[in-house]
């Protein structure tokens, strides 16, 4: 693999649900991240007066997807399934960053994903050039990064 000196653009990506299920294309993905809580601990008989840092539980950030409305029915069916089926409605989601030739260069895999919040479009009769946008906030149990 050749060394690359310029970073990849943030505009060339694909979002796949459960390995290929389609809900339409998304224009924005934000909030990909994970956090490890750190506990401070000090033995009572330590000779030095300092704390030790001990890794605790980790959590995955909520991920927000935005898109122009193309097919809200299939997306809303997943939301409905999440309310009625509980854990059985969990999905895996892969976010692929692509290079200029549309080849994947890095991916983030979210596991145990449920829709947490849906926000529909703001509708207004004035103007006429705005796209009807919807937003979906996802909660996931695990985040993996693959190169």
VENUR-V497279 format. One record per residue. N is the residue number from 1. RES is the residue in three letters. SS is DSSP state (2 for helix, 1 for strand, 0 for the rest). OMEGA is omega in whole degrees, 0 to 359 (NA if undefined). D_CENTER is the distance of its C-alpha to the mean C-alpha in whole Angstrom. Layout:
BEGIN
n-><N/N>
res-><RES/RES>
ss-><SS/SS>
omega-><OMEGA/OMEGA>
d_center-><D_CENTER/D_CENTER>
END
This chain:
BEGIN
n-><1/2/3/4/5/6/7/8/9/10/11/12/13/14/15/16/17/18/19/20/21/22/23/24/25/26/27/28/29/30/31/32/33/34/35/36/37/38/39/40/41/42/43/44/45/46/47/48/49/50/51/52/53/54/55/56/57/58/59/60/61/62/63/64/65/66/67/68/69/70/71/72/73/74/75/76/77/78/79/80/81/82/83/84/85/86/87/88/89/90/91/92/93/94/95/96/97/98/99/100/101/102/103/104/105/106/107/108/109/110/111/112/113/114/115/116/117/118/119/120/121/122/123/124/125/126/127/128/129/130/131/132/133/134/135/136/137/138/139/140/141/142/143/144/145/146/147>
res-><UNK/UNK/UNK/UNK/UNK/UNK/UNK/UNK/UNK/UNK/UNK/UNK/UNK/UNK/UNK/UNK/UNK/UNK/UNK/UNK/UNK/UNK/UNK/UNK/UNK/UNK/UNK/UNK/UNK/UNK/UNK/UNK/UNK/UNK/UNK/UNK/UNK/UNK/UNK/UNK/UNK/UNK/UNK/UNK/UNK/UNK/UNK/UNK/UNK/UNK/UNK/UNK/UNK/UNK/UNK/UNK/UNK/UNK/UNK/UNK/UNK/UNK/UNK/UNK/UNK/UNK/UNK/UNK/UNK/UNK/UNK/UNK/UNK/UNK/UNK/UNK/UNK/UNK/UNK/UNK/UNK/UNK/UNK/UNK/UNK/UNK/UNK/UNK/UNK/UNK/UNK/UNK/UNK/UNK/UNK/UNK/UNK/UNK/UNK/UNK/UNK/UNK/UNK/UNK/UNK/UNK/UNK/UNK/UNK/UNK/UNK/UNK/UNK/UNK/UNK/UNK/UNK/UNK/UNK/UNK/UNK/UNK/UNK/UNK/UNK/UNK/UNK/UNK/UNK/UNK/UNK/UNK/UNK/UNK/UNK/UNK/UNK/UNK/UNK/UNK/UNK/UNK/UNK/UNK/UNK/UNK/UNK>
ss-><0/0/0/0/0/0/0/0/0/0/0/0/1/1/1/1/1/0/0/0/1/0/0/0/0/0/0/1/1/1/0/0/0/1/1/1/1/1/1/1/1/0/0/0/0/0/0/0/0/0/0/1/1/1/1/1/1/1/1/1/0/0/1/1/1/1/1/1/0/0/0/2/2/2/2/2/2/2/2/2/2/2/2/2/2/2/2/2/2/0/1/1/1/1/1/1/1/1/0/0/0/0/0/1/1/1/1/1/1/1/1/1/1/1/1/1/1/1/1/0/0/0/0/0/0/0/0/0/0/0/0/0/1/1/1/1/1/1/1/0/0/1/1/1/1/1/0>
omega-><182/177/180/181/179/180/177/177/182/186/187/185/179/176/179/177/179/175/175/178/186/172/185/181/178/180/182/170/179/175/179/180/177/183/177/178/181/177/176/185/176/173/180/182/177/178/178/181/178/179/172/178/182/179/179/181/176/176/181/180/173/182/180/176/177/178/169/184/175/179/182/184/181/177/181/175/177/177/179/178/179/179/185/184/179/184/180/181/182/180/169/181/178/176/184/171/183/174/184/179/177/177/179/178/178/178/175/181/176/181/180/188/172/175/185/183/175/175/179/185/168/183/179/183/180/176/179/182/183/178/175/185/173/184/180/177/184/174/181/182/185/176/176/178/179/179/NA>
d_center-><28/29/28/26/27/25/21/19/18/14/15/16/13/12/9/11/11/13/15/16/16/16/15/16/14/12/13/10/7/7/6/5/8/10/14/17/20/23/26/30/33/36/39/42/44/43/45/43/41/37/34/32/29/27/24/22/19/16/13/9/8/6/3/6/7/11/14/18/19/20/20/19/21/19/15/18/19/16/16/20/19/17/20/23/21/19/18/19/17/14/12/10/8/8/8/11/13/16/20/22/24/20/20/17/17/14/11/8/8/6/10/11/9/11/11/12/13/14/16/18/20/23/26/29/32/33/32/31/29/25/23/21/18/15/12/10/8/6/8/8/11/10/9/11/12/14/17>
END
